[in-house]
């Protein structure tokens, strides 16, 4: 089946619309409902195709992006943290070693994912295999903060994914997507629907680690609120974003920030409007066909896929539809930007807003994309 065919397929649909505040109606039992109809703010468009590709074939898989002043940083599939300045790509850190050419090399090589700028001109980086690091990009100094080899409440971290930090740099909130699957097996994690992911907190002063939320299904991107009273965490294979309160009257409590999203969320980052950007590399078209929705109700087909096909083969059946969703500070849908078949923007992972532009990260494309907000 071609990608275009995957988009054209139809199935019987129950009418579902976005509510007055822009939210999709809630799923009472936490299971999948029919995705929200792509109307209004979700109306398909081609706005992402106005993006320009940067550093093409100079880096691969710039998953997450951070700025220190005008200098930009990202992590790549070959295990590097790089500086992007004046059109040049410069390596500033590596957490592992090895040839770093195939997915089987990843555990030894490392895979930097979430990256954030700290308050003292350093970078905080989550490496999927190695743990949490602080990097001084100017001195090329690397400090291991928390090793993945250290069990947290009796369980090893197999897939450290994203992180967000307090303004003073003391607390790091981060996700471990699975205790079973590694990053190189992310499709198997998505297909199996494993609920062994966690949201954790690391205190850089006391070195203490706490589990804040457990039994999450593929927890992915995280974002601290502007007031630092809650943390948002994308639960990718449930197509929703949860909220955990870290201060105030609700401290220790959790609820759903938004659910039944039109795609499967990856990273969450702040928007200049006071809301949040959410990147989605895989969508739940309505009308249309969503493979993960389809398979969620058919475990026997999933078991067959596990036995017969490689991840690369399965990826060919996933439509390369890139979707950016902007949420308000209350989780309402504000606007959406689309590239219906990934012509320009593909394998989208993150939306990083900087100086009137959106920089679009990718978990496997050999480039970074930049989109002027004025043009959309």
N, C-alpha and C positions, 0 to 999 in steps of 0.2 A: 504493500500500500504506500503510495506517495504521500508526502507531507500535505500536498493540496487536497488529496482524497480524504486525508484525516480531518481536514477542516470542513469538507463538504458533507461528510456523513451526518445523517440526521437520525434522531430517535424520538419516540413520543415524549412530550414534555408537559409537566404540570405548569400552568401559568404561575410565574413568580416575578415580582417586581421589586424594585428598590423602594423602601419606605420614604416618607416625606423628608426625613433628615438625611437621606442618602445612604442609609444602611441596608444591608440585606436582612430579611427576616431571620430570626434566630432558629437554630435547630435545637429542639427541646432535649433530645437525647444525646447530643454531641456527635451524631452520625451525619453522613453527608445528606444534604437535601439537594434538590435541583439547584444548580447555580443561578444567581440573579440574572435576569434578562439583560442583555447588553443594549440598554437603552439609556437615554439621558447622558449622564456623565460617563457612562460606560460604552457609549456609542463608538464602534470601531472607527479608527482613523489611521493615517499614515504619518503622524507627526514625528515619530522617532526616526523616520527615514531622512529627516533634515539634519541628523547628526553627522559629524565628520569623524572619520577614523584617525586615531593618532597612534604613532609608534608601531604601525602595522609591520608584522613579522619581526619586531624587535623584542617582544615579550609575549608570553602566552599565559592566559588565565589570570589577568589582573583582578582578582576576586573582590578586593576591598581597597578603599582609597582614603588617604588622610593628607592633610595639609599642615605644614608648619610655615606660617607666613605664605609666601608665594611658591614655596617648594612643595612638590607633590611626591607622595610615596605610595607604593603598593607592593603586594606579594605576588609571586608568580608560580606556575606549576612546576618549575624546575627547582623549587626550594629556596629561592632568593627573596630578599627584601631589597627593593630597588628605589633609587631616587630618580625622579623625572624632572629634569630642568634644562631649559634652553635646547630642547629637542634631543637631549641625550639621555640614555638609560645607563645608570651607574649602580653597580651592586654595592650595597652597604652592609649586608649581613647574610649569613647562612646559618641555619640551626642544625643541619645534618650534613651528610657527605655521601658521595657516590656519583654514579653517572647521571641519575635524574632524567632518564629518557623515557621510561614507560611507567604505567601505573603501578607495576610491581616494585619499582624502585622507591616509591613514595615513603614507606615506613622508615627507610634508612636516610633518605634525602630530606624528608620533612616537607610540609606543605603549609606555608603561611596563608592564613585566611583573614579573619577580622584584624583590622589595624586601626589604631586611634592615636591622635596626638595628645600627649600629656601636658601638664601645666609647666613643666620645666624644660621644654624643648627636646623631649625624648619621645619615642614611639612605644606604644604597648601593642604587642602582637600575639595573636592566638595561632599557634601552629597545630594543625590537626593531629599530629603524631607526637609532638615533643612537649607541648604544654604552653604555659604563658611566659612571655619574655618582655623585657624592657631593653630597648635599643637606643643608644646615643648615635644618631646618624652622622654627627659631625666628627666624632672620635672613633667611629666604627666599633664601639664597645657593645657587647652583648651580655645581658644579665638574665639568667634563668630565674624566674620568680616561682614557678610551680611546675614540677615535672609531671608528665602524664603517667609516669611509672609509680607514682604514689597513690595508693587506693584512697578514695574518698568515701567514708562510711562503708568500707568493705568492698567497694567496687572500683575497678580501674576505669580511667577515662580513655575511651577508644577513639573518640572523634571530637576533639576540642574545635569549636567552630567560630563563634563570634564573641566579641566583648564590648563593653561600654564602661566608662570610668567616670567617677565623680570629678567635679571641677578641681578639687584639691589633690586629686591623684591617689587618695588613700584607698578607696574601695573600687574593686573591679568586679563587675557582674558579667558572667560568661556562661556559654552553653557548652554542654557535652552532648552531642547529638545521639550517642548510643554507647552502651557498655559492651555491645556485641559486635557491631559492624564498624569498620574503619571508613575513612573518607573515600578510599578507592572503591568501596562497595556501596556508595551512596544510593545507587539505583536499587540494589537489593534491600537496603533499609527502607526505601520509599515503597517498594512493592510489598514487602512483608508487613509494613505498618507497625513495626516494633514500638512498644511504649516504654522503652528503657532510657529515655533521654532525661537530662536534668538541667535546671537553671541553678547556678552556683554563685557564691560570693567569696571573693578573696580579699583579705585585709593586708595591704602592703606593709603595714607597721607591725602587726601582731603575727603575721604569716598564717593566720587561721583561715580555714576554708569551711563554708557552711553550704548545705544543700537547701535551697529555697523552695524549689518545686521539683517533684519527681514524677515518674510515670508519664512523661511527655512523649508525644509522637514526633520524632525528628525536630526537636527544638533547634532553631537556626539563628536568624538575626536577633540582636538585642539592642534596645535603645532606652537610655535613662531619660525621664521627662525633664523639661527645663527647670522645674522646681525641685528636681531630684527626690520626688516623693514616691515615684513608682518606676518600675522597669517593664517595658514591653518585650515580649518574646514571641517570635513567629513560630508557630507549630505547623511546620510545612505540610506534612501529609494530612493534616486536618483542615487545611485551607483557612486558618484562623490565627488571630494574634491574642495572646493572653496578657494579663496585667498583674504584676505582683507589687504590692505596696511595701516600700522599704522605710517609710517614715510617716509621721502624722497619725491621726486617729485610726486609720485603716491598716497600720503597720502589721505585717505578717499575713494579711489577707490577700486573696487573689480573686479575680473575676475575668470574664471575657471582655476584651476591648472591642473586638470586631470579629465576626465569624462569617462563614459562608462567602468567602472572598471569591472573586472571579478568576483566581489563579492560585498557584501554590507559592506562598511568600518565601523569599530568601532574606536578604538583609533589610533592616529598617534604619533610616537615617533622618535627621531633622530637616524640615523645610523652612525657608525664610518666612513663611506665613504663620509659623507657630505650630504647624502640623507635622506630618511625617511622610517621607517618600518610602515606598515599598517596591522593590524590584521583583519581578516574576518572570522566570524563564519558561514556565509551563503554565498553560491557561486552562480554564474550565469554560469553554465557549457555550453560550446559550442564546440562540440555537447553535448546536454543534456537538462535538464528541470529545469527552475527556477520558483518556485511557485509565487514569488512576481512579476516577469515579466508577468506571465500568468494572475494573478489577476488584475494587473494594468489596463488591457484593459477590465475587466469584473466586473464592480462594483456590478452588481446584484448577482454574486456569493459571493463577499465579504460581502454583506448584509446578505446573507443566513448563511455564516460562523459565523458572529457576533451573530446571533440568536440561532444557533444550537450547537456550540462547545465551550468548555472552552479553555483557552490558552494552558493548558497542553496537551489537545487532539490535537490542531493544531501543537504544537511542534513536535509531533510524525510523522507528515507528512513532516517535514523539514529534508532533508538529513544532517547527522552529518559530513559534509565535512569541514575540517579546512584548511585555506589557509593563508599563510604569503606572502605579496608582498613587495619587496623593490623597492622604487622609487628613481630616481636620483634627484639632486637638482632642475631640471627643470620639473620633473613629468614623465619622461620616465620610462617604466618598466625595472628594472635591473635584478631581479631574483625572482623566486617564490619557496616556500617550501610548500609541501602538506602532508596532512594525509587524504586520500580519504574517509574513513568512520569513522574518529574519533576514531581509535583504541587506540591511545596514547594521542593525543591532541584533546580535545573536547570543544565546546562552547567557542571558542577563542575570546578574547576581546582586548588584547594588546601584543605588542612585545617590551620588555625592554632590551636593550643591555647593558651589564656590564661585563667588564674584560674578553672579548673573548667568552662570552656566551649570548644566547638569553633566557630571562626568559619570559615565555608565560602565560599571565594572562587569566582568564576565568570568565565569568559572572555567572556561576553556577556549575562548576565542583568542586569536593571536594579535589582539589590538585592544586599545581603549577608545571609547567613543565620547565625544563632547557635543552637547546640544545647547544652543543659546536659548535661554528662557524667553527672550523677547520674540523669538520666531514662533513660539507656540502659545 
